[in-house]
Amino acid sequence: QTAVNYMLFLEEFCRGIEGTEPIIIFEPDALPHTTLMDNKQAEHRKNLIREGLEVLTTGSKAKVYVDIGHSNWLTPTEAHELLESVYNDNIRGFSVNVSNYRSNAECMEWGDKICEYNSNYKYVIDTSRNGNGPYGNEWCNPPGRALGSPPTCDTGNTNCDAFLWIKIPGESDGKGNGGPKAGKFWPEMGVELVKNFN
């Protein structure tokens, strides 16, 4: 996929959502992963992200949240610096904990610290699987997890716009801990998440 094709896809996507105001979680993990790349690769990806966000935020009325990973990955300072490298004034904010298991309290503490750098930042938390919090540092199908807070805009925190189920509960993270390939629905995991939900 070339950069040109990517921009054409986003333009087509904007036409597809015309007349609506959806929430868009932009490219989960893409920005945090730039910290694992060499400088040239990282800058290329950031440029694509920046241009892509410009297309989305000028070509649609979507509420766009740029994914910035989770509290066990980056410091608030690192997260802010990455966000600032791609941000524009029409972006609503950032998303945290997508496909991960960090607790609401931990996510909020981290998200609020990032918001200290920019008073316009807002964030959403993926609560689809964080009901029992993390299992140490395990990210690939950790055992004993539970559904988290149901989706709502009533988060009790003015910085946090919503709890959302972004990752589909029951979708595998990969082949770790007996799971099928990443993205495949794993019924046993789905059942466990529901059974453990308080």
C-alpha positions in Angstrom: 0.0 0.0 0.0 1.5 3.3 -1.1 1.1 6.6 0.7 -1.0 7.9 -2.2 -3.3 4.8 -2.0 -3.7 5.4 1.8 -4.8 9.0 1.3 -7.2 8.0 -1.4 -8.7 5.4 0.9 -9.1 8.0 3.6 -10.8 10.4 1.2 -13.1 7.6 0.1 -13.8 6.8 3.7 -14.7 10.4 4.4 -17.2 10.3 1.6 -18.7 7.1 3.1 -19.4 8.8 6.4 -20.6 12.0 5.0 -23.6 13.4 6.9 -22.7 11.5 10.1 -20.5 12.2 13.1 -19.0 8.9 14.1 -16.2 8.3 16.7 -13.0 7.3 14.9 -10.1 5.6 16.8 -7.2 6.4 14.5 -4.7 3.6 13.8 -4.4 1.7 17.1 -0.7 1.3 18.1 0.6 3.0 14.9 2.0 6.1 16.7 3.4 4.4 19.8 5.2 1.8 17.6 7.3 4.6 16.0 9.4 4.4 19.2 10.5 1.0 18.0 11.6 2.1 14.5 14.7 3.8 13.2 14.4 7.6 12.7 13.7 7.4 9.0 10.9 4.9 9.3 9.4 6.7 12.3 9.4 10.0 10.5 7.8 8.5 7.4 5.0 7.0 9.5 4.5 10.2 11.5 4.2 12.1 8.2 1.6 9.6 6.9 -0.3 9.9 10.2 -0.2 13.7 10.2 -1.5 13.8 6.6 -4.1 11.2 7.2 -5.4 13.0 10.2 -5.6 16.2 8.1 -7.7 14.4 5.5 -10.1 12.9 8.2 -10.5 16.1 10.2 -11.1 18.4 7.2 -13.1 15.9 5.1 -15.5 14.7 7.8 -17.4 15.7 11.0 -16.0 12.6 12.9 -14.8 12.9 16.4 -11.2 11.7 15.9 -9.1 10.2 18.7 -5.5 9.3 17.9 -4.4 6.1 19.5 -1.5 6.5 21.9 -1.1 3.1 23.5 -1.4 2.6 27.2 0.0 3.4 30.6 2.4 0.5 30.7 4.1 1.5 27.4 4.9 5.2 27.3 5.4 7.9 29.9 2.9 10.8 29.8 5.7 13.0 28.4 6.5 10.6 25.6 2.9 10.2 24.8 2.4 14.0 24.6 5.4 14.5 22.4 4.2 11.8 19.9 0.7 13.3 19.9 2.1 16.8 19.2 4.1 15.5 16.3 0.9 14.6 14.4 -1.8 16.8 16.0 -4.1 19.4 14.4 -6.7 21.6 16.0 -9.7 19.6 14.7 -8.6 16.4 16.5 -10.8 15.7 19.5 -8.2 13.8 21.5 -6.5 10.4 22.0 -7.5 6.8 22.8 -5.9 4.7 25.5 -5.8 1.0 26.3 -7.0 -0.2 22.9 -6.7 -4.1 23.0 -5.1 -4.0 26.4 -6.2 -4.7 30.0 -5.1 -1.7 32.1 -7.7 -0.7 34.7 -9.9 2.4 34.4 -8.2 4.0 37.4 -4.7 3.5 35.9 -5.8 4.7 32.4 -7.4 7.8 33.9 -4.3 8.7 36.0 -2.1 8.3 32.9 -4.6 10.1 30.6 -5.0 13.0 33.0 -1.2 13.5 33.1 -1.1 13.7 29.3 -3.9 16.2 29.4 -1.8 18.5 31.6 0.4 19.2 28.6 -2.5 20.5 26.5 -5.8 21.7 27.9 -7.6 20.8 24.7 -6.9 17.1 24.9 -9.7 14.7 25.7 -9.5 10.9 25.7 -11.5 7.7 25.5 -10.6 4.4 27.2 -11.1 0.9 25.7 -12.9 -0.9 28.5 -13.8 -4.0 26.5 -11.6 -6.4 28.5 -10.2 -4.5 31.5 -12.7 -5.5 34.2 -10.1 -7.4 36.2 -7.3 -5.1 35.3 -4.0 -6.4 33.9 -2.3 -9.8 34.4 1.2 -8.5 35.1 2.7 -7.4 31.8 0.9 -10.0 29.7 -0.8 -8.6 26.7 -1.5 -11.7 24.6 -4.7 -13.4 25.8 -4.0 -13.2 29.6 -6.2 -15.6 31.6 -8.9 -14.7 34.0 -9.9 -11.3 32.5 -13.3 -9.8 32.4 -15.5 -7.3 30.5 -15.0 -3.8 31.8 -17.3 -0.9 32.1 -20.1 -0.9 29.5 -19.8 1.9 26.9 -20.9 5.2 28.2 -20.1 8.9 28.0 -20.7 9.2 31.8 -17.2 8.6 33.0 -17.1 11.0 36.0 -14.0 12.6 34.6 -14.1 15.8 32.5 -11.0 14.8 30.5 -12.4 11.4 29.7 -15.1 11.6 27.0 -16.2 7.9 27.1 -15.6 4.3 27.9 -15.8 2.3 24.7 -15.6 -1.3 23.7 -13.1 -0.8 20.9 -11.6 -4.3 20.8 -14.3 -6.9 20.2 -14.6 -9.0 23.4 -13.5 -12.5 22.5 -11.2 -11.5 19.7 -7.8 -13.1 20.1 -4.6 -11.1 20.6 -2.5 -13.8 18.9 -1.3 -17.3 19.5 -0.1 -16.7 23.0 -1.8 -18.6 25.9 -3.5 -21.0 23.6 -5.3 -18.5 21.4 -5.9 -18.6 17.7 -4.2 -16.1 15.3 -4.7 -12.4 16.1 -8.1 -11.0 15.2 -9.9 -14.4 15.1 -12.9 -14.7 17.4 -12.1 -17.1 20.2 -15.4 -18.3 21.9 -13.7 -19.6 25.0 -12.2 -16.2 25.7 -15.5 -14.4 25.1 -17.3 -16.7 27.5 -14.6 -16.2 30.2 -14.9 -12.4 29.8 -18.6 -12.6 30.3 -18.5 -15.0 33.2 -16.0 -12.9 35.0 -17.9 -9.6 34.5 -19.0 -8.1 37.8 
